[in-house]
């Protein structure tokens, strides 16, 4: 089990200072994550509500999605894989990929992206499962079909998510207490806004949380 550092709650005088800063038009800069093991979609349960976090495993720090920017540099570019099983990656000559393989990510000094339900206990959610659903995806402010998440096992490609389809590859079920790694692919440079929702059932009641992630892809 990984050690987790909880986000600090801002109260009292500190909250007042931040509120005044907001009125003055300034804001606290988001944390940019560009390397290391990071669970990009990570759910937590406080006994009453689900939440989503970005969990920096390398530094044992949690971030609210709104407070983190995920950086995908030119080093992440690869030649677009050939074969019909990769047709969903578009028709460009290259694609930016945060890889499922840790060694590959480490060699390029880029993010190794995870999907986690490790911090959801068994016996709480119906079927001991939750669902992660991909919502809207934009690139530079416009809807885009340039984002996908997929896993490769030999010659088999398991597409988890794809912004380029109307309804397919939007929702995937994960067992609680699990941890997974897949390839996160971006077909063009730009600033992406990617929305995910986590959903689970507790005592017959549907619980859900939605957050939007910012990803900068550079050439």
C-alpha angles and dihedrals in degrees: 000000000000121000110243129204112211121228112258115250113227112223142158117358093001091057090050091051091051092047091052090047089054091052089052091056098250125119139191109264117247119244113254115218114197108151143027135040109324126169098216096189110037125159129206133186123209096188094270109037143027120234135184125225141174104235116204098205094182093060098025093237130134124214132190107241090242090057098052135071117200112215122210108185132196088266088073093064118114134171107271107262115249126229133077091267087069097048090112089070090074130236103290123119093240142027133195110238132184097203132231089223117084095207091054092050093047092049090056094038091234134128120293100210123212137186112214142191092159094120096054111095124225118251095039106081124052110263088004087268140111131191128233112205127194112225130177119346123194134180117204089346099309130098110265140193091201100100130084142151120213141161126219123210110175107302092342120099117198109197109209101176136004128181089196096073130075099226110343124096094019104113131042129179120224130188114241116254091034137126127199140177127207139159116276109206132195119183099197137027118256143089113303127198109200121186123205130181126199117206132184138157121239119183091341092308122114113234121194144171130187130197138167122229125208118218125181116202115192133192 
